[in-house]
Amino acid sequence: MALADPRISRVVAPVRRALVAHPKLQAPLVDFDILPETVDWWQADAVICTLGTTMRSAGSRDAFRRVDLEYPMHVARLAKRHGTSAYVLNSAIGANPTSRFFYNRVKGELEKHLAGLGFHSLTYVRPGVIGGQRDELRLGECALVCALGLAGRLLPARWRLNPASRIARALLESALERAPGIHVISSERCI
């Protein structure tokens, strides 16, 4: 979506696996445990952070916390240090640093720590269940997506399926707008 947008001249996406080449895309292969600190691609107008995993993929709470909290914070600190004014985070519905649910607590802790960095513009996009294709098969999530798809408009807006394309649009528009302050885009706005 960002690559097709005429308002964007360059997209830098540090990745663990190679992406398909595109004239506007710079996709350096990185190890998120040892991110390079002095490369020019940290100088950006905005950062969209979609780093995240599942407990199943991570294998432990510590590994989950590293991917969902420590990596995004390291990226945020480096971007801020190099002059980036806007940070947009793909967070989660129910993010709360005092939640009794580990996943929501980690997401809430990340939001709280990011707020302390002082970005000119900080946006949390908090989708619910994300609809769309996945690289990995998640049976429980697949069943939930099917059920939510069938229930459709019978459910309160907060609990409806959030298409990945709508979430991506919310992330992108927030990064381009760079509105001053801290903003939350709820799951209701991503349906």
Phi and psi in degrees as a GROMACS rama.xvg file:
@    title "Ramachandran Plot"
@    xaxis  label "Phi"
@    yaxis  label "Psi"
@TYPE xy
-65.5889  -36.3377  ALA-2
-66.8935  -30.0479  LEU-3
-85.5141  -10.5944  ALA-4
-81.1949  121.033  ASP-5
-67.0486  -15.5872  PRO-6
-77.0189  -10.3371  ARG-7
-112.186  125.61  ILE-8
-94.9793  -24.6404  SER-9
-152.871  139.487  ARG-10
-121.879  124.939  VAL-11
-110.093  123.993  VAL-12
-131.152  90.046  ALA-13
-61.5801  126.867  PRO-14
-134.268  162.539  VAL-15
-91.033  -23.9727  ARG-16
-129.247  145.973  ARG-17
-59.3785  144.377  ALA-18
-107.996  163.157  LEU-19
-65.9151  136.02  VAL-20
-65.4906  148.002  ALA-21
-152.72  142.522  HIS-22
-57.6852  -29.569  PRO-23
-92.2315  -3.52757  LYS-24
-103.634  129.477  LEU-25
-116.366  115.553  GLN-26
-126.055  75.7785  ALA-27
-67.1486  137.607  PRO-28
-78.4701  127.183  LEU-29
-134.484  159.805  VAL-30
-105.345  113.5  ASP-31
-65.8447  -13.1589  PHE-32
-76.8792  -22.5149  ASP-33
-138.438  65.7766  ILE-34
-66.5162  138.426  LEU-35
-67.6744  138.822  PRO-36
-102.301  -16.2062  GLU-37
-115.063  20.0307  THR-38
-83.8252  151.98  VAL-39
-69.6776  -19.802  ASP-40
-73.4284  -4.45718  TRP-41
-73.9804  -18.9763  TRP-42
-82.0963  101.57  GLN-43
-139.545  156.38  ALA-44
-69.4361  -36.5705  ASP-45
-153.801  153.68  ALA-46
-117.427  131.77  VAL-47
-109.323  117.33  ILE-48
-106.433  117.328  CYS-49
-119.838  20.3649  THR-50
-63.4277  135.815  LEU-51
176.093  162.752  GLY-52
-145.446  -170.656  THR-53
-118.929  159.704  THR-54
-59.476  -38.8358  MET-55
-62.9541  -46.9219  ARG-56
-67.9495  -39.8071  SER-57
-68.6245  -39.4511  ALA-58
91.3179  -19.0042  GLY-59
-159.143  162.838  SER-60
-63.8116  -40.0698  ARG-61
-62.4606  -44.0457  ASP-62
-66.5676  -39.9088  ALA-63
-60.7088  -46.9636  PHE-64
-60.3301  -38.9554  ARG-65
-61.1725  -46.6241  ARG-66
-73.9619  -41.8599  VAL-67
-90.0037  -13.7447  ASP-68
-125.954  -54.0237  LEU-69
-67.61  -45.7378  GLU-70
-62.2987  -49.7439  TYR-71
-60.051  -35.3233  PRO-72
-67.8196  -40.362  MET-73
-63.3674  -44.18  HIS-74
-59.7242  -45.2532  VAL-75
-62.2388  -44.4961  ALA-76
-62.9437  -43.4147  ARG-77
-65.0511  -43.9723  LEU-78
-62.7755  -44.9545  ALA-79
-61.4384  -44.3475  LYS-80
-59.9765  -30.644  ARG-81
-96.7948  12.7905  HIS-82
96.5712  7.02048  GLY-83
-68.0448  132.198  THR-84
-99.2041  -16.2567  SER-85
-130.2  136.831  ALA-86
-131.866  126.56  TYR-87
-119.985  122.558  VAL-88
-111.044  130.162  LEU-89
-81.8244  101.758  ASN-90
-100.136  -132.879  SER-91
-159.312  148.819  ALA-92
-57.4609  136.401  ILE-93
84.7527  5.94416  GLY-94
-57.5853  126.612  ALA-95
-163.752  120.395  ASN-96
-63.8688  -13.1767  PRO-97
-110.714  11.881  THR-98
-61.5791  147.449  SER-99
-81.0372  -10.5735  ARG-100
-91.6557  123.574  PHE-101
-54.0502  -49.1519  PHE-102
-56.616  -51.6064  TYR-103
-65.8106  -34.9044  ASN-104
-64.9256  -44.4019  ARG-105
-62.7235  -44.7695  VAL-106
-60.9976  -41.9532  LYS-107
-66.4708  -39.5486  GLY-108
-62.2473  -41.6714  GLU-109
-60.8397  -47.5671  LEU-110
-57.9305  -43.273  GLU-111
-63.1226  -45.3107  LYS-112
-65.6358  -40.013  HIS-113
-61.9364  -39.623  LEU-114
-59.6791  -29.3977  ALA-115
-77.7857  -7.91331  GLY-116
-82.6788  -17.9199  LEU-117
80.1832  34.5971  GLY-118
-65.0095  145.025  PHE-119
-59.2502  -40.6807  HIS-120
-133.034  126.566  SER-121
-135.646  123.169  LEU-122
-126.951  133.898  THR-123
-109.376  117.937  TYR-124
-95.8543  120.996  VAL-125
-115.314  77.4321  ARG-126
-73.346  162.07  PRO-127
-92.3184  -126.398  GLY-128
-75.1255  128.659  VAL-129
-91.9983  125.941  ILE-130
-94.3926  149.896  GLY-131
132.667  175.198  GLY-132
-75.095  147.959  GLN-133
-123.661  151.931  ARG-134
-72.5257  -30.2182  ASP-135
-114.97  148.856  GLU-136
-85.9764  123.824  LEU-137
-121.913  97.7331  ARG-138
-58.1633  -47.2748  LEU-139
-60.3745  -44.5772  GLY-140
-67.6348  -37.7385  GLU-141
-60.6606  -43.8621  CYS-142
-63.4382  -42.0253  ALA-143
-64.9708  -42.5164  LEU-144
-61.0224  -44.0188  VAL-145
-61.9211  -45.4921  CYS-146
-63.0098  -44.0665  ALA-147
-66.6912  -36.5542  LEU-148
-62.8297  -40.9269  GLY-149
-71.2509  -38.9668  LEU-150
-70.5898  -31.7957  ALA-151
41.3764  -120.441  GLY-152
-75.492  -2.42975  ARG-153
-73.1853  -21.871  LEU-154
-88.0107  153.226  LEU-155
-58.9014  147.713  PRO-156
-52.9999  -36.9289  ALA-157
-58.1148  -30.5356  ARG-158
-105.179  7.84157  TRP-159
-77.3664  161.065  ARG-160
-63.1933  136.946  LEU-161
-105.8  108.181  ASN-162
-61.3085  137.782  PRO-163
-55.7288  -35.8366  ALA-164
-65.1117  -34.6408  SER-165
-70.639  -38.3926  ARG-166
-64.8487  -45.0381  ILE-167
-60.1174  -41.0395  ALA-168
-63.725  -41.8706  ARG-169
-63.4826  -42.8878  ALA-170
-61.8685  -48.8167  LEU-171
-64.0798  -47.5977  LEU-172
-63.7281  -36.8793  GLU-173
-64.3193  -40.1413  SER-174
-66.7758  -37.9483  ALA-175
-74.0721  -38.0792  LEU-176
-70.789  -42.2667  GLU-177
50.3342  47.7748  ARG-178
-66.0846  135.769  ALA-179
-60.957  143.525  PRO-180
102.993  -169.029  GLY-181
-109.546  129.699  ILE-182
-128.703  148.845  HIS-183
-122.87  127.485  VAL-184
-107.292  112.317  ILE-185
-80.0452  167.545  SER-186
-60.094  -32.1551  SER-187
-60.0043  -30.2326  GLU-188
-85.5613  -0.237096  ARG-189
-113.895  21.2695  CYS-190
